[in-house]
């Protein structure tokens, strides 16, 4: 009681600094207090917020007892007036990204994780790594509990050592005698090893400044409410004092099996998996991590060909797709046992992850929302696992490329028609995205990319019809014919790449463009759009699927829903053939780094330039510069640096250009050379390779075209660069020497676009040097294959001289 009064006294101090209804106590600075009030007293911050300072100071002992008796599961229903309703347990952890909000975490260590291969002793390196991870999370404020195996293995090692020590030297050295060491009774091993196991844990955790407590349980402890409640109270008390409970079954005694309650909605304690699930629910835990020696749940046993790891698992949807076989190498459970326990715990409101305990920093990465192991979820609208989507897209792409060109054209034309017919629905969905983006303080640049309009939809539909018209000669077009010999003809023809993964940010108009290009080129398509365009993307994706469903190929295109899906998709190199990221430079670099053997086509930045030469028409130069910067500042083909010949510092050309830019609210910066030549100039640029993506521009002066070329090749991103000049020789020099995907003479950089190039649309702009470069349309989504037609010839006949090679180009 004294402890309770002290805690409430501290709570008064915290809450007295806040006005009721106007401020919320900062619990992050009082974590230990929060844990005691929440875990022991069952008092949530929501309850404390409803009590003003006076009521705190006047709390009677009876009131304290009432608060103490609040049930931990019901506190969430107590909310201060006027506050938003809190999500239920089932809703709080639907996605991996929600796990950072977990507070109470149960970690179950399977025997296969911490036991050596010979099952005689513990794998100390693995165990030390897991202890370090647990301590890291505990120090961050998470309430950690361990459920561990290992006593039998530890005791087996101890008993074996005792037997060897009792033998003579001759007997010890004898191979036959050593091999005759008996198999030990597991209960005796557990009794001999339990104290050593706990001593080892205590020593390990002490290295990080944490105390541990041993809690031995057996199935009888859950068979009546009295013992079960006492177990829960003991665990709560330990957590209050920042002690890490370490739970193990008392294997020294053989408890009678618990009555099978599975059909009554209570999991029976049969092994450490069911024990972990039962304790997680009794302790009102937020997350249960089941550590095994496999990476998670597979569609079938991991050693079976074609088996795939399921990163996200919704039991009600996916259980029928899983085949179980076998048990753990050691211990009582297997994967089926883990899934059964995980499913039961999930139904009771505890999130579950099954992961490989050997994986580096598995626990912290799980809390960070990274794609580790298999995450169990009750999300109602979880898409099928991305691996399944990739497989289906691969299969559907083969059927898509076998369609007649007219059929592919009709699909794309139908999508174009739907864009106009459903324009009001599309714009309404887009408005929802824009409202949410502004509420979340998304930058103006991203909001401008996000926004759709009727004119944009009309332009989009026009582009799709251009793509549709190109379907006639897309696949199977003969590029080259060679007569190898008489009646032996080789043809090089166009062919689809396979399955494309396109990852894009903000721009929902990208979705139908990319889908049309994929359909035209016969490629399967996996899409991952930004969450800021969720409603727009879902509606547009529905239109694409509707058009494909007319030929029963809607699975040729799939839309990934979650950010964590990206990491999963980038590992599927057996199904995905090309990744195309469209978005910020940070996105592109991240994808290039994470891709597991899948080629990445894209550009990391859009640092474009316009160079205004000495021999120039001032009016033309001004018009091109303003259009290149102001037409669409957030586009990747908008210029970021204006290079100007030094003669224009006095000719008035630079002044005229700057005046027009300022009229368009462009903020100017100056390069180092310009600063050294002018007393009064714009503020210095942060750096010369800055991509603004907004109404901002760097100005720099150069001596001649050679200096301009050198600057662009050094600071540019090989995207798009333009020269404005009346001198043909200077222009030729610029066009030949600038190493960019698109190089222009007397034209705005904004022309670097698939639609403006006549490609209908683009899947992205590539600055890579292999396969495709510049705006990537249908041609960039094709590869080639060779078709050889003969009349029974063999290589041996050519070797023996019966036939001769001709190699005639036809």
ZIFENRA-V817275 format. One record per run of one state. SS is the DSSP state (A for helix, B for strand, O for the rest). FROM is the first residue (numbers start at 1). LEN is the number of residues. If there is no record, write none. Layout:
ss->SS from->FROM len->LEN
ss->SS from->FROM len->LEN
//
This chain:
ss->O from->1 len->1
ss->A from->2 len->14
ss->O from->16 len->11
ss->A from->27 len->3
ss->O from->30 len->1
ss->A from->31 len->10
ss->O from->41 len->4
ss->A from->45 len->5
ss->O from->50 len->3
ss->A from->53 len->5
ss->O from->58 len->3
ss->A from->61 len->8
ss->O from->69 len->6
ss->A from->75 len->3
ss->O from->78 len->11
ss->A from->89 len->4
ss->O from->93 len->3
ss->A from->96 len->6
ss->O from->102 len->2
ss->B from->104 len->6
ss->O from->110 len->1
ss->A from->111 len->4
ss->B from->115 len->1
ss->O from->116 len->6
ss->B from->122 len->1
ss->O from->123 len->1
ss->A from->124 len->16
ss->O from->140 len->3
ss->B from->143 len->6
ss->O from->149 len->2
ss->A from->151 len->16
ss->O from->167 len->2
ss->A from->169 len->5
ss->O from->174 len->1
ss->A from->175 len->5
ss->O from->180 len->6
ss->A from->186 len->21
ss->O from->207 len->4
ss->B from->211 len->7
ss->O from->218 len->1
ss->A from->219 len->4
ss->O from->223 len->2
ss->A from->225 len->16
ss->O from->241 len->2
ss->B from->243 len->7
ss->O from->250 len->12
ss->A from->262 len->3
ss->O from->265 len->7
ss->A from->272 len->11
ss->O from->283 len->4
ss->B from->287 len->6
ss->O from->293 len->5
ss->B from->298 len->1
ss->O from->299 len->10
ss->B from->309 len->1
ss->O from->310 len->2
ss->B from->312 len->2
ss->O from->314 len->1
ss->A from->315 len->7
ss->O from->322 len->13
ss->A from->335 len->13
ss->O from->348 len->3
ss->B from->351 len->6
ss->O from->357 len->5
ss->A from->362 len->6
ss->O from->368 len->6
ss->B from->374 len->3
ss->O from->377 len->9
ss->A from->386 len->16
ss->O from->402 len->3
ss->A from->405 len->17
ss->O from->422 len->1
ss->A from->423 len->17
ss->O from->440 len->4
ss->A from->444 len->7
ss->O from->451 len->3
ss->A from->454 len->20
ss->O from->474 len->4
ss->B from->478 len->8
ss->O from->486 len->2
ss->B from->488 len->9
ss->O from->497 len->2
ss->B from->499 len->6
ss->O from->505 len->4
ss->A from->509 len->13
ss->O from->522 len->2
ss->B from->524 len->5
ss->O from->529 len->2
ss->A from->531 len->21
ss->O from->552 len->2
ss->A from->554 len->3
ss->B from->557 len->4
ss->O from->561 len->3
ss->A from->564 len->6
ss->O from->570 len->8
ss->B from->578 len->5
ss->O from->583 len->2
ss->A from->585 len->10
ss->O from->595 len->5
ss->B from->600 len->1
ss->O from->601 len->7
ss->B from->608 len->5
ss->O from->613 len->5
ss->A from->618 len->13
ss->O from->631 len->8
ss->B from->639 len->7
ss->O from->646 len->2
ss->A from->648 len->4
ss->O from->652 len->1
ss->A from->653 len->11
ss->O from->664 len->3
ss->B from->667 len->4
ss->O from->671 len->1
ss->A from->672 len->6
ss->O from->678 len->6
ss->B from->684 len->1
ss->O from->685 len->11
ss->B from->696 len->7
ss->O from->703 len->2
ss->A from->705 len->11
ss->O from->716 len->4
ss->B from->720 len->5
ss->O from->725 len->3
ss->A from->728 len->10
ss->O from->738 len->4
ss->B from->742 len->4
ss->O from->746 len->3
ss->A from->749 len->3
ss->O from->752 len->12
ss->B from->764 len->3
ss->O from->767 len->7
ss->B from->774 len->3
ss->O from->777 len->2
ss->A from->779 len->3
ss->B from->782 len->8
ss->O from->790 len->5
ss->A from->795 len->5
ss->O from->800 len->8
ss->B from->808 len->2
ss->O from->810 len->1
//
